[in-house]
């Protein structure tokens, strides 16, 4: 895993996997190595807090996390640990979605659709799940993942992180499969979809997972429909039936979330934020912010910054 220098249009750095890796495992003391650092997920992440307590901020939401807890993060989300005691330890399993491609011919190792069927990864919000009843099972599973990852992975570059070759993914993916199944029992029971069929739910989740990672591209709904091999009308109906919201409205919410991230976590002038989000001018961006929040960009920046570390635009 790395936290590469960010280009001008991507000032909040994205964590990515290199060297052909699709899965990694890391364990760290929050206060010692992570406190205050800002991360944008470039993959799906399971964070297991099994010691101490900590405060997490993700896309403007604040969570007081007590062990044992499981945090599920989606690609594109921005988070930081804002406080932690000396005993706070987290284990992170990060993985690419293509691990769960249906069918071996497409590169996947499991013929499952866990990412689309389980209510864990939510682009519209962070899942922080108390794990009191499953704590022993999850602790053993995460410990086994750490142990097997160290055995199966190979040092990369300076050795600060390690690559798991794809031909050795099977064991770790089996553990991940079980962890996801265990984690699903922690999620609160959801009301059954009203008229929405399972296919609508899966298509809606796929749309939101893709859109959450490509918000800066400002793609129209038709582009996502083409990506998912359906018509724009089909996608709109499926998303509305599954969520009560249109794809266009959801894309606007994601764009607003990204605007909040940039205003709170960078020192970019409003003009640069507007340009990065592909608005024609700062005034157009400011009007759009006021229409959606009732506040100015400056007010949003002051509200969201608090004690957040600020990333320089230089």
C-alpha positions as CSV (number, residue, x, y, z in Angstrom):
1,X,0.0,0.0,0.0
2,X,1.2,3.5,-0.6
3,X,0.1,7.1,-0.1
4,X,1.5,8.7,-3.3
5,X,2.0,12.4,-3.9
6,X,-1.3,13.9,-5.2
7,X,-1.6,15.9,-8.4
8,X,-3.2,19.3,-8.3
9,X,-6.7,17.9,-9.0
10,X,-6.4,15.3,-6.3
11,X,-5.0,17.1,-3.2
12,X,-6.4,14.5,-0.8
13,X,-4.1,11.6,-1.5
14,X,-5.5,8.3,-2.4
15,X,-4.2,5.0,-0.9
16,X,-3.6,2.6,-3.7
17,X,-2.1,-0.9,-4.1
18,X,0.9,-1.4,-6.4
19,X,2.9,-4.3,-7.8
20,X,-0.2,-6.2,-9.0
21,X,-1.5,-6.6,-5.4
22,X,-5.3,-6.9,-4.9
23,X,-5.3,-7.5,-1.2
24,X,-3.1,-6.6,1.8
25,X,-3.2,-6.7,5.6
26,X,-1.7,-4.2,8.0
27,X,-1.7,-3.7,11.8
28,X,-0.7,-0.6,13.6
29,X,-1.0,1.5,16.8
30,X,-3.4,4.3,15.9
31,X,-1.7,7.0,18.0
32,X,1.9,6.0,17.0
33,X,1.5,5.9,13.2
34,X,-1.9,7.1,12.0
35,X,-3.2,9.9,14.2
36,X,-4.0,13.0,12.2
37,X,-3.2,11.6,8.7
38,X,-5.8,12.0,6.1
39,X,-6.5,9.0,3.8
40,X,-8.8,8.6,0.8
41,X,-9.6,4.9,0.2
42,X,-8.6,3.6,-3.1
43,X,-10.1,0.2,-2.3
44,X,-12.5,-1.5,0.1
45,X,-11.3,-1.6,3.7
46,X,-12.2,-3.5,6.8
47,X,-10.7,-1.8,10.0
48,X,-10.8,-3.9,13.1
49,X,-10.3,-2.0,16.3
50,X,-9.4,-4.5,19.0
51,X,-7.7,-2.4,21.6
52,X,-8.1,1.0,23.2
53,X,-10.5,3.6,21.9
54,X,-10.4,6.2,19.1
55,X,-12.3,8.9,17.4
56,X,-12.8,8.5,13.6
57,X,-13.9,11.2,11.1
58,X,-15.1,9.9,7.8
59,X,-16.6,12.3,5.2
60,X,-17.6,14.7,7.9
61,X,-19.2,12.1,10.2
62,X,-17.7,11.7,13.7
63,X,-17.6,8.3,15.4
64,X,-16.4,7.4,18.9
65,X,-15.1,3.9,18.3
66,X,-14.8,1.5,21.2
67,X,-13.3,-2.0,20.9
68,X,-14.3,-4.4,19.6
69,X,-15.6,-2.7,16.5
70,X,-15.5,-3.2,12.8
71,X,-15.4,-0.2,10.4
72,X,-16.3,-0.7,6.7
73,X,-14.9,1.9,4.3
74,X,-15.8,2.2,0.6
75,X,-13.5,3.4,-2.3
76,X,-13.4,7.2,-2.5
77,X,-14.3,7.8,1.2
78,X,-11.9,10.1,3.1
79,X,-11.1,9.4,6.8
80,X,-8.7,10.2,9.6
81,X,-8.2,9.1,13.2
82,X,-8.7,12.4,15.1
83,X,-7.9,11.0,18.6
84,X,-6.8,7.8,20.2
85,X,-5.5,6.4,23.5
86,X,-2.2,4.6,23.7
87,X,-3.7,1.2,23.5
88,X,-5.8,1.8,20.3
89,X,-4.7,-0.8,17.7
90,X,-6.3,-1.3,14.3
91,X,-5.9,-4.1,11.8
92,X,-6.7,-3.2,8.2
93,X,-7.6,-5.5,5.4
94,X,-7.7,-3.7,2.1
95,X,-8.9,-5.3,-1.1
96,X,-9.9,-4.5,-4.7
97,X,-13.4,-5.2,-5.8
98,X,-12.2,-7.4,-8.7
99,X,-11.4,-10.1,-6.2
100,X,-15.1,-10.8,-6.2
101,X,-15.7,-10.8,-9.9
102,X,-18.1,-13.6,-10.6
103,X,-16.4,-16.5,-12.4
104,X,-12.7,-17.4,-12.6
105,X,-12.6,-16.5,-16.3
106,X,-13.0,-12.8,-15.2
107,X,-10.2,-13.0,-12.7
108,X,-12.3,-13.6,-9.5
109,X,-11.6,-16.4,-7.1
110,X,-15.0,-16.8,-5.5
111,X,-18.3,-17.2,-7.3
112,X,-20.1,-14.8,-4.9
113,X,-21.5,-11.3,-4.9
114,X,-20.8,-10.4,-1.3
115,X,-19.9,-6.8,-2.0
116,X,-23.3,-6.2,-3.6
117,X,-25.5,-8.4,-1.4
118,X,-24.1,-7.5,2.1
119,X,-25.0,-4.2,3.8
120,X,-21.5,-3.4,4.8
121,X,-19.9,-1.0,2.3
122,X,-22.1,2.1,1.8
123,X,-20.8,4.8,-0.4
124,X,-23.4,7.1,1.1
125,X,-22.1,6.6,4.7
126,X,-19.7,4.8,6.9
127,X,-20.6,1.5,8.7
128,X,-19.2,1.3,12.2
129,X,-20.4,-2.0,13.8
130,X,-20.1,-3.0,17.4
131,X,-18.8,-6.6,17.5
132,X,-19.4,-7.7,21.1
133,X,-21.0,-11.0,20.2
134,X,-18.6,-11.9,17.4
135,X,-15.5,-10.4,19.0
136,X,-13.6,-13.7,19.6
137,X,-14.3,-15.1,16.1
138,X,-13.4,-11.9,14.4
139,X,-10.2,-11.4,16.5
140,X,-9.1,-14.9,15.5
141,X,-9.8,-14.4,11.9
142,X,-8.0,-11.0,11.7
143,X,-5.1,-12.5,13.6
144,X,-4.9,-15.5,11.1
145,X,-5.1,-13.0,8.2
146,X,-2.1,-11.1,9.6
147,X,-0.1,-14.2,10.2
148,X,-0.8,-15.8,6.8
149,X,-0.3,-12.5,4.9
150,X,3.2,-12.2,6.4
151,X,3.9,-15.8,5.4
152,X,2.6,-15.5,1.8
153,X,3.4,-11.9,0.8
154,X,6.7,-10.7,-0.5
155,X,8.7,-7.6,0.4
156,X,8.3,-4.7,-2.1
157,X,10.7,-1.8,-2.7
158,X,12.0,-0.5,0.6
159,X,10.1,-3.3,2.4
160,X,7.8,-0.8,4.0
161,X,4.9,-2.7,2.6
162,X,4.4,-6.1,1.0
163,X,2.8,-7.6,-2.1
164,X,0.6,-10.7,-2.1
165,X,1.1,-12.5,-5.4
166,X,-2.2,-13.4,-7.1
167,X,-1.3,-17.1,-7.1
168,X,-1.3,-16.9,-3.3
169,X,-4.5,-15.1,-2.8
170,X,-6.7,-18.1,-2.2
171,X,-6.1,-18.6,1.5
172,X,-6.5,-14.9,2.4
173,X,-9.6,-14.6,0.2
174,X,-11.1,-17.5,2.1
175,X,-10.5,-15.8,5.4
176,X,-11.9,-12.5,3.9
177,X,-15.0,-14.4,2.7
178,X,-15.6,-15.7,6.3
179,X,-15.0,-12.3,7.8
180,X,-17.5,-10.6,5.5
181,X,-20.1,-13.3,6.4
182,X,-19.4,-12.8,10.1
183,X,-19.6,-9.0,9.7
184,X,-22.9,-9.2,7.9
185,X,-24.4,-10.5,11.1
186,X,-23.3,-7.3,12.9
187,X,-25.2,-5.0,10.5
188,X,-28.6,-3.9,11.7
189,X,-31.5,-5.6,10.1
190,X,-32.7,-3.7,7.1
191,X,-36.3,-3.3,6.1
192,X,-37.0,-5.4,3.0
193,X,-37.1,-3.4,-0.2
194,X,-40.7,-2.4,-1.0
195,X,-41.1,-3.2,-4.7
196,X,-37.4,-3.5,-5.4
197,X,-36.2,-6.9,-6.7
198,X,-32.8,-8.3,-5.9
199,X,-31.5,-7.3,-9.3
200,X,-32.5,-3.7,-8.6
201,X,-30.6,-3.7,-5.4
202,X,-27.4,-5.2,-7.0
203,X,-27.5,-2.8,-9.9
204,X,-28.1,0.2,-7.5
205,X,-25.1,-0.9,-5.3
206,X,-22.9,-1.4,-8.4
207,X,-23.8,2.1,-9.7
208,X,-23.1,3.7,-6.3
209,X,-19.7,1.9,-5.9
210,X,-18.6,3.0,-9.4
211,X,-19.9,6.5,-9.0
212,X,-18.3,7.0,-5.6
213,X,-14.9,6.4,-7.1
214,X,-15.4,8.6,-10.2
215,X,-17.1,11.6,-8.8
216,X,-14.5,14.0,-10.1
217,X,-15.2,12.9,-13.7
218,X,-18.7,14.3,-13.5
219,X,-20.0,11.5,-15.7
220,X,-23.6,11.6,-16.8
221,X,-26.0,8.8,-15.8
222,X,-25.9,7.5,-19.4
223,X,-22.1,6.8,-19.0
224,X,-22.7,4.7,-15.9
225,X,-25.6,2.9,-17.6
226,X,-23.2,2.0,-20.5
227,X,-20.6,0.8,-18.0
228,X,-23.1,-1.5,-16.3
229,X,-24.6,-2.7,-19.7
230,X,-28.1,-1.4,-19.2
231,X,-30.1,1.5,-20.6
232,X,-30.2,4.9,-18.7
233,X,-33.9,4.4,-18.1
234,X,-33.4,0.9,-16.7
235,X,-30.7,2.2,-14.4
236,X,-32.9,5.1,-13.2
237,X,-35.8,2.9,-12.5
238,X,-33.7,0.3,-10.7
239,X,-32.0,2.9,-8.5
240,X,-35.3,4.7,-7.7
241,X,-37.0,1.4,-6.8
242,X,-34.1,0.3,-4.6
243,X,-33.3,3.6,-2.9
244,X,-36.2,6.0,-3.5
245,X,-33.7,8.3,-5.2
246,X,-32.6,8.9,-8.8
247,X,-29.1,8.3,-10.0
248,X,-28.8,12.1,-10.8
249,X,-29.7,13.0,-7.3
250,X,-27.2,10.6,-5.8
251,X,-24.4,11.9,-8.1
252,X,-25.2,15.4,-6.8
253,X,-24.9,14.2,-3.2
254,X,-21.5,12.6,-4.0
255,X,-20.3,15.8,-5.6
256,X,-21.4,17.8,-2.5
257,X,-19.6,15.3,-0.2
258,X,-16.4,15.8,-2.3
259,X,-16.8,19.6,-2.0
260,X,-17.1,19.3,1.8
261,X,-13.9,17.2,1.8
262,X,-11.9,19.7,-0.1
263,X,-13.1,22.7,1.8
264,X,-12.5,21.0,5.2
265,X,-9.3,19.1,4.5
266,X,-7.3,21.3,2.0
267,X,-6.3,25.0,1.9
268,X,-7.3,25.3,-1.7
269,X,-9.0,28.6,-2.6
270,X,-12.6,28.4,-3.5
271,X,-11.7,29.0,-7.2
272,X,-9.4,25.9,-7.2
273,X,-12.1,23.8,-5.5
274,X,-14.6,24.9,-8.1
275,X,-12.2,24.1,-11.0
276,X,-11.3,20.7,-9.5
277,X,-15.0,19.8,-9.4
278,X,-15.5,21.1,-12.9
279,X,-17.6,24.1,-12.2
280,X,-17.4,27.0,-14.7
281,X,-16.5,29.6,-12.1
282,X,-16.2,30.1,-8.4
283,X,-19.5,32.1,-8.4
284,X,-21.3,29.2,-10.0
285,X,-19.8,26.8,-7.5
286,X,-20.8,29.1,-4.6
287,X,-24.4,29.4,-5.8
288,X,-24.6,25.6,-6.1
289,X,-23.3,25.2,-2.6
290,X,-25.8,27.7,-1.2
291,X,-28.7,26.0,-3.1
292,X,-27.8,22.6,-1.6
293,X,-26.7,23.6,1.9
294,X,-27.9,27.1,2.7
295,X,-24.3,28.1,3.5
296,X,-21.4,29.6,1.7
297,X,-18.2,27.7,0.9
298,X,-16.4,29.7,3.6
299,X,-19.1,28.7,6.2
300,X,-18.8,25.0,5.1
301,X,-15.0,25.2,5.5
302,X,-15.2,26.7,9.0
303,X,-17.9,24.1,10.0
304,X,-16.0,21.1,8.7
305,X,-12.5,22.0,9.6
306,X,-12.5,21.9,13.4
307,X,-9.1,20.5,14.3
308,X,-8.6,18.7,11.0
309,X,-5.1,18.7,9.5
310,X,-5.0,20.8,6.4
311,X,-3.3,19.6,3.2
312,X,-1.4,22.3,1.3
313,X,-2.2,23.0,-2.3
314,X,1.5,23.8,-3.0
